[in-house]
Amino acid sequence: MADETEALMRVDHVKYRKAGEGKSPIGRLALFSDYVEWRDNARPEVFTWEFTRIYGQRVSQPHKSKVQLQLVLTNDEKATFVFLNPGSSQEDLLKERDGFKVKLMNALIQHGRRENEF
C-alpha cells in the first residue's frame, strides 16, 4: 500500500466497529487514491479496503447521537466508523465525517475513470 504521507485525508479519533468482538478500537481513518485505511492507535493493527471492493457508502442521519460512516462492500459486508474527536462538537464531527464522505466519493469516481481507461 501507499506511504502514509500520500493520504488525501486523515481523521483521528475514529472508532472502527468490529462485529463480534468486544470493545471497538479507536484509531485513524485515512483516504488514499485507491483505498481506505484504518489504523489502531493502541496496536499495530491496520485494515484496508481497496476501492474495487467498495460498492458505496452510507452515513448516519444528522440528528443521531453517533456520527457514523459506513462502507458497503461488494460482498455485502460493511465497515462502520464512528467519528469521536473528544474536543469536537456534534456539528464539527458532522463536518469532519461529511468532508471524508465527499472526498471518498470523488476519489471513487476518479478511480472508476482510471479503471475504465484500461
C-alpha positions as CSV (number, residue, x, y, z in Angstrom):
1,M,0.0,0.0,0.0
2,A,1.0,3.6,-0.3
3,D,3.1,5.5,2.1
4,E,1.2,7.3,4.9
5,T,2.2,10.7,3.5
6,E,0.3,10.1,0.3
7,A,-3.1,10.3,2.1
8,L,-5.7,12.5,0.6
9,M,-7.3,12.9,4.0
10,R,-6.7,11.7,7.6
11,V,-9.1,11.8,10.5
12,D,-8.0,10.9,14.0
13,H,-10.3,9.6,16.9
14,V,-12.3,7.3,14.7
15,K,-13.7,4.0,16.1
16,Y,-13.8,1.0,13.8
17,R,-16.9,-1.0,14.8
18,K,-15.9,-4.6,14.5
19,A,-18.7,-7.2,14.6
20,G,-18.5,-9.9,17.2
21,E,-15.5,-8.5,19.2
22,G,-15.5,-6.7,22.5
23,K,-14.8,-3.0,22.7
24,S,-14.2,-1.4,19.3
25,P,-10.8,0.2,19.0
26,I,-10.1,3.9,18.2
27,G,-7.6,4.9,15.5
28,R,-7.0,6.9,12.4
29,L,-9.1,6.7,9.2
30,A,-7.2,7.7,6.1
31,L,-8.2,8.1,2.4
32,F,-5.7,7.3,-0.3
33,S,-6.1,7.5,-4.1
34,D,-7.2,3.8,-4.4
35,Y,-8.1,2.6,-0.9
36,V,-9.4,3.5,2.6
37,E,-7.2,2.6,5.6
38,W,-7.9,2.4,9.3
39,R,-5.0,2.1,11.9
40,D,-5.5,1.2,15.5
41,N,-3.9,3.7,17.9
42,A,-3.0,1.1,20.5
43,R,-1.9,-1.9,18.4
44,P,-0.2,-2.4,15.1
45,E,-3.5,-3.4,13.5
46,V,-4.2,-2.0,10.1
47,F,-7.3,-2.6,7.9
48,T,-7.5,-1.6,4.2
49,W,-10.4,-1.6,1.8
50,E,-9.4,-1.2,-1.9
51,F,-11.8,0.9,-4.0
52,T,-12.6,-2.2,-6.2
53,R,-14.2,-3.7,-3.0
54,I,-16.3,-0.7,-2.1
55,Y,-19.8,-0.7,-3.6
56,G,-20.9,2.6,-1.8
57,Q,-21.2,4.4,1.4
58,R,-23.8,5.4,3.9
59,V,-23.9,8.0,6.7
60,S,-25.9,8.3,9.9
61,Q,-28.7,11.0,9.9
62,P,-27.6,14.4,11.3
63,H,-29.9,14.1,14.3
64,K,-28.5,10.8,15.5
65,S,-26.2,10.8,18.6
66,K,-23.4,8.8,16.8
67,V,-21.7,10.4,13.8
68,Q,-21.0,7.4,11.5
69,L,-19.9,6.5,8.0
70,Q,-20.3,3.0,6.7
71,L,-18.5,1.4,3.7
72,V,-20.8,-1.0,1.8
73,L,-18.6,-3.6,0.3
74,T,-19.2,-5.7,-2.9
75,N,-19.5,-8.9,-0.8
76,D,-22.4,-7.4,1.2
77,E,-20.1,-6.8,4.2
78,K,-19.9,-3.5,5.9
79,A,-17.2,-1.5,7.6
80,T,-18.6,1.1,10.1
81,F,-16.7,4.0,11.5
82,V,-17.7,6.3,14.3
83,F,-16.2,9.8,14.5
84,L,-15.4,10.6,18.2
85,N,-13.0,13.5,18.4
86,P,-13.4,14.4,22.1
87,G,-12.6,18.1,21.5
88,S,-15.3,18.5,18.8
89,S,-18.9,19.4,18.9
90,Q,-21.6,17.3,17.1
91,E,-21.6,19.9,14.3
92,D,-17.8,19.6,13.9
93,L,-18.0,15.8,13.9
94,L,-20.6,16.0,11.1
95,K,-18.4,18.4,9.1
96,E,-15.4,16.1,9.5
97,R,-17.5,13.0,8.5
98,D,-19.1,14.8,5.6
99,G,-15.7,16.0,4.4
100,F,-14.4,12.5,4.4
101,K,-17.6,11.3,2.6
102,V,-17.3,13.8,-0.2
103,K,-13.5,13.2,-0.7
104,L,-14.2,9.4,-0.8
105,M,-17.0,9.9,-3.3
106,N,-14.7,12.0,-5.6
107,A,-11.8,9.5,-5.2
108,L,-14.1,6.6,-6.1
109,I,-15.3,8.5,-9.2
110,Q,-11.7,9.3,-10.2
111,H,-10.7,5.6,-9.6
112,G,-13.6,4.4,-11.8
113,R,-12.4,6.7,-14.6
114,R,-8.9,5.4,-14.4
115,E,-10.2,1.8,-14.4
116,N,-12.3,2.5,-17.5
117,E,-9.2,3.8,-19.4
118,F,-7.7,0.4,-19.5
